[in-house]
Amino acid sequence: MALMRCIQVHPSREMTVDEFKAWLRHFDADHDGLISQEELKDALNSLRVWFGWWKARQGMKEADCNHNGQIDNAKEIEKLVNYAQRRLHMKIYQSDW
C-alpha cells in the first residue's frame, strides 16, 4: 500500500526543499513537470498571499534564468527557493538526509 503525505504549507511553516518542490508540483496543471508563471500564481494564491499575481511575476523574473517562461531546472528551483525565503518569508531548509 502506498502512503501519501498531504503537505499543507503556510508561509511561517518550516519545510525542506523537497517538500517545497512537492508542494509546487500540486499546482503543475498540465503535468509537464515545469512551473509556469500562472501555476506559480495559483500556488501563491493558495497561501492567501496578497498580490499573488505580482509576486509570481517577480519570482519568475528572479528565477527564470533562460527566460522561457518556465521554472524548468535545478538552478531555477534554487533561485525560486531563495526568492520564497527572502520575499515571501518562507522557512525552507536543506534536508540532512
C-alpha positions as CSV (number, residue, x, y, z in Angstrom):
1,M,0.0,0.0,0.0
2,A,1.4,3.4,-1.0
3,L,1.4,6.1,1.6
4,M,0.7,9.7,0.5
5,R,1.5,12.6,2.7
6,C,-0.5,15.8,2.3
7,I,1.6,18.9,2.6
8,Q,-0.2,21.9,4.0
9,V,2.0,24.9,3.6
10,H,1.8,28.1,5.4
11,P,4.4,30.9,5.0
12,S,5.6,30.6,8.6
13,R,5.9,26.8,8.5
14,E,9.3,25.2,8.1
15,M,9.8,22.8,5.2
16,T,12.5,21.1,3.3
17,V,13.4,21.9,-0.3
18,D,11.9,18.6,-1.3
19,E,8.6,19.5,0.4
20,F,8.7,22.8,-1.3
21,K,9.1,21.1,-4.7
22,A,6.3,18.6,-3.9
23,W,4.0,21.5,-2.9
24,L,4.8,23.2,-6.2
25,R,4.0,20.0,-8.2
26,H,0.4,20.2,-6.9
27,F,0.0,23.3,-9.0
28,D,1.5,21.9,-12.2
29,A,-1.8,22.0,-14.0
30,D,-0.6,20.5,-17.3
31,H,1.6,17.9,-15.6
32,D,4.6,18.7,-17.8
33,G,7.0,18.9,-14.8
34,L,7.5,22.7,-15.4
35,I,6.1,25.6,-13.4
36,S,4.7,28.5,-15.4
37,Q,4.0,32.0,-14.0
38,E,0.3,31.2,-13.9
39,E,0.9,28.0,-11.9
40,L,3.2,29.9,-9.6
41,K,0.4,32.5,-9.1
42,D,-2.0,29.7,-8.2
43,A,0.4,28.3,-5.7
44,L,0.9,31.7,-4.1
45,N,-2.8,32.4,-4.1
46,S,-3.4,29.1,-2.2
47,L,-1.3,30.7,0.6
48,R,-3.6,33.7,0.5
49,V,-0.5,35.9,-0.3
50,W,-1.5,39.5,-1.2
51,F,-0.9,40.4,-4.8
52,G,0.0,36.8,-5.7
53,W,-0.1,37.7,-9.4
54,W,2.6,40.4,-8.9
55,K,4.7,38.2,-6.6
56,A,4.6,35.3,-9.1
57,R,5.8,37.7,-11.8
58,Q,8.6,38.9,-9.6
59,G,9.5,35.3,-8.7
60,M,9.7,34.4,-12.4
61,K,11.9,37.4,-13.1
62,E,14.3,36.3,-10.5
63,A,14.3,32.6,-11.1
64,D,13.8,32.1,-14.8
65,C,17.4,32.2,-16.0
66,N,16.8,31.2,-19.6
67,H,13.7,33.4,-20.0
68,N,11.5,30.7,-21.4
69,G,8.6,31.5,-19.0
70,Q,9.0,28.2,-17.1
71,I,10.8,27.1,-13.9
72,D,12.4,24.0,-15.5
73,N,15.8,23.1,-14.0
74,A,17.6,22.8,-10.6
75,K,19.2,26.2,-10.8
76,E,15.9,27.9,-11.4
77,I,14.3,25.9,-8.5
78,E,17.1,27.0,-6.3
79,K,16.6,30.7,-7.3
80,L,12.8,30.3,-6.6
81,V,13.6,28.9,-3.2
82,N,15.8,31.9,-2.5
83,Y,13.0,34.2,-3.6
84,A,10.5,32.5,-1.4
85,Q,12.8,32.8,1.6
86,R,13.7,36.4,1.0
87,R,10.5,37.9,-0.3
88,L,7.7,35.6,1.0
89,H,9.4,34.9,4.3
90,M,9.0,31.1,3.9
91,K,11.3,28.9,6.0
92,I,12.9,26.4,3.6
93,Y,15.9,24.4,4.5
94,Q,18.0,21.6,3.0
95,S,17.2,18.1,4.2
96,D,20.1,16.5,6.1
97,W,19.4,13.0,4.7
